[in-house]
Amino acid sequence: MDTTLIALGALALAGAAATIAGCAEDLESDVGSQSNPNSQVQLAPQMGNIHRYFNKAISGEPVSYGLYVAVAGAIAWALLNYGLNPVLALVAGSGVAAFVHGAYAVSSYLGRIVGQSKNFGQPVYMDVVLSHLGPIVGHGFIAVFCMVFAAYLANNVLGNPFPLPLVALIFGITVGAIGSSTGDVHYGAEREYQKYPFGGGVPVANHGDIDIKAEYGLRNGLDSSYFCSRLGGPLTGLCFGLIIFLDGWRGVLGEILGNDLMTKSVIAIIIGLLIVVVAAILNRKVEVFAREKYGPYTK
């Protein structure tokens, strides 16, 4: 029973850390205009829209966050094997990943903007670099630390058989994919494409034709993060947190209800399938309710 209680406590803590990580990851990508359709700011100069967004959209969030969290996990794993305190090891690994993140962000922004300045007249705003780099690295550090911490709990308390760097890599790819899907639903068309009717999506022909004016002055990525902190960030965190919690919860239930390894595995798989079925039914009901209440988009 004591082992079960420890596992449940670690699972709840990992779910909470994952929730914070998902929220921070989505807000970081909004500041840096990395995810899609946020990354469509890269086309803005070609459409005649000179902007003050920080744009580091070279690779997608799953790839980049897989890199960051794997770097942090590998360094933390090495320091743990060396005998360092787990908290210090996780902080050190996340700190190195934050430096990697900052170097990637600056080089990708300068490379992309300089490439557009000659042909499309897009200036390089150094104050944009200085004002956006702090929130990017800060949100990124929070996201990476929470994910490495969740990976550490999964590896050392919940009994995940894979090494810490691999679990961290999987978590990084997962949260990046969620930020590019769940978070973007509550950002792209609402904030960057306000001149176009909402509800019909953003046609490819309109990509890059973004709104560059905010409530005061020219809009930038910090305006986007403020807007996204209301829905996009929290929903991304909730999605990632539920994935980590429910996936671990089915494993813990298998351990409680099963007598041998085969029985435990079968129970965990069945519970996982039930969770997927229930989620699919709920998603369908929410979609039908929304369509019936608000109707299809019309001219």
N, C-alpha and C positions, 0 to 999 in steps of 0.2 A: 504493500500500500504506500509506503514511504517513497519507493521508486516511482510509482504512478503519480503521486502528488508532485514530485520534483519534475517529472516529465510534463505534466499539465502546466505547472508554473513556468517552465522554460518555453513551452509552446505559446502561452499567452504573451510572454515577454518578447518572443521572436515575432509574433504577429503584430504587437505594438510597434516594434522597431521597423518592421516592414512597412507599416502604415506611414510612419514618419518618412521613411526612405522614399516611398512612392510620391508623396506630396512634394518633398524637396526636389526630387528628380524632375518632376513635371515643371515646377516653377523655374528651375535652372535652365531647362530647355527653352522656356518661354523668354527668359532674359536674353539668352544667346541665339534665339531664333533658329534652333537646330532642327526641330522635328517638323513633320509635314502636317498641315500646310504652313506652319510657321516659316519653314525654309524657303517658301516662295518669295520671300523678300530678296532672294538672290537674283530674281528676274526683274525686280522693280526698276533698276536703272535702264534696262533694255526697253521698258515700257514708258520711259520718260519720267519716272518717279524717283527723284533724288531723296534718299532717306537717311535717317540717323539710327537705324537698327544695328545691333551687334549681330553679325551673321557668321556662324561657324558651322554651317551645314555642309560638311564634306562627306562624312559618313553618318549613317543613321544612329539613333539612340541605342538600339540593341548592340551594335558593334562597339560604339565608343564606351558605353557603360560596362559592357563585358570586359573591355580592356581595363578601365579604371578599377573595377572591383576585383578583377583577377590580379592586378598589380598589388593592390592592398592586401589581398588574401595571401599571395605568395610571400610577401615580406613579413606579414604577421605570422605566417606558418613557420618561416625560417627562424624568426625571433623566439617563437614559442618553443621550438625544438632546442634553441640555444639556452632556454631556461628563463627567459624574461617573463615578467608578470603579464598575464593575458590582456589586462586593460591597456598597459603601456604598449604592448605589441600591436594591438588593434589600432590604437591612436597613431603609432608610428607608421604603420602600413597605410592608413588613411591619409596621413599627412604627405607621404611620398606620392600617393595617387593624386592628391590635390595639386601638387606641383606639376605632375604630368598633365593634369587637366588644364591648368593655367597655361602651360606652354603650348598645348594643342590649341586652346582657344585663341590665343594671340596670333599664333602662326597662321591658323586657318582664316581668321578675320582679315589680317593684313594681306595674305596671299589672294583672297577672293576679292577684296575691295580694290587693291592695286591693279588686279587684272581687269577690273571694270572701269577704272578711272580714265584710262587712255581712250577707250572706244565710246564710253557712255557718259563720261563726265561726272562719275560718282566720286566725291572727295573722300579722303581718309580723315576722319574726325578723331584726333587723339584723345579729346575729352570723353568721347564715347568709349574708347578702350579703357581709360582710367576709371570711369564711373560704373562700367558694367562688369569689369573683371572681378571686383570684390564679391558682388552677389553671385556671380557664376561659380567662382571657386568656393565660396562659403556654402552655398546650397549644395554644391557637388560634394564637399567634405561631409556634410551631414548625411547625404544620401548614401555615400560610400561607407561611412563608418557604421551606419545602421544596418546596411546589408551585410557587411563583414561580421558584425556582431551577431546577426541572425544566423549567418553561415556557421559561426563558431558554436552557437547553441545547438544547431542541427548536427554538427559534427561531433561535439564533445559531450553533449547531454542527451540528445534525442537519438543518438546511435546511428546517424547517417554514415554508411560505410565508405563514402568517397572522401578524399582528402580535402582539406579546407580550401585550397586554391581553386579546385574544380567546382565545389559547391558555390564559391563566391562568383566564379565565372557564370554559372547557370543563373544565379540570382541577378547578376548584372544584365545579362541578356533579357531575362524575363521582365525586369522593371523597365528597361528601355523599350521593349515591345509594348508594354502597357501604356507608357507615357506617349508613345506614338499613335495609340489607338484611343484609349479611354480619355486621356487628357485633351487630345486635339479636337475631339467632338465638341468640347466646350470652349474652343478658342478661335479656330480659323475663320469661319464665316461670320461669327459674331463681332469680332474685333477688327480684323484686318480688311474685311470686305464689306464694310457697312454701307457702301454706296450701292451694293447689289441686294436684291430681295433675299431675305433669309428663308430657308426651307427647301430650296432647290439645289443645294450643293454649290460648288464653285467650279464652273466649266473650265476646261484646260485653257481655253482662249483668254480667260480673265486672270490666269495666274500671273502674278507680278503687278497687276493693276491694283495695288493695295492703297488703303487710306494712310496717308503719311502725316496728317494733322490730328493732334490730340485736342483735349479740351483747352489746353493752352500750349501754344507753340507746336513744334514738330514732335511727332510721336517717336518713342524709342522702346527698347525691350523692357525697360523698367515699368513703363505704363502697362505693358502686356502682362507682366508678372502680377501687378496689383489687381488687374482684372481677373486673371486666372486663379488667384488665391481664393476666390469665392466658390468656384465649382470645379474647374479642371484639376487643380492640385489636390484638393481633398478627395475627389472621386478616384483619382489615380492611386492615391494612398490607400483608400478603402479597398479598391480592387486588388492591389498587391497584398495588402494585409490579410484579406480573406483567403487568397490563394495559399499563402504560407500557413495560415492558421488551420484551414480546412484540410489541407494536405497532411499536415502533421497530426491533426485530430483523428483522421481515419487510421493512421498508423498506431496511435495510442490506444484507440478502441480495439484494434486488432490484438494488441498486446494484452489488453484486459480480458477480452472475451475468448481468445484462443488458448489452446493447451500446448500445441506444438507449432513449429515454424510454418508448416504448410497451412494449418488452419488459420493462423494469424494472418498470413499473406492473403488467403482467400477472402477472409472477412474484410481486410483493408481494401482489397480490390472491389468487392461488392459495395461497400460503403462509398467508395470513390465514384463508382458508376451511378449510384443513387443520387449523389450530390450533383453530378453532371446533368442527369435527367431532370431533377427538380429545378436547377438553374435554367435549363433550356425552356421548360414550361413557363417559369416566371418571366423570362425575357420575352417570350412570345405573347403572354398576356399583357405585359406592359406596352409592347409595340402596338398590339391591336387596340388597346385602350386609347393610346395617344392618337392613333390614326382616326379612330371613330370620333374622338372628342374635338380634334382640331382640323380634321379633314385633310385631303391632299392639297398641296400647294397649287394655287390657281393664279392666273394673271389678274 
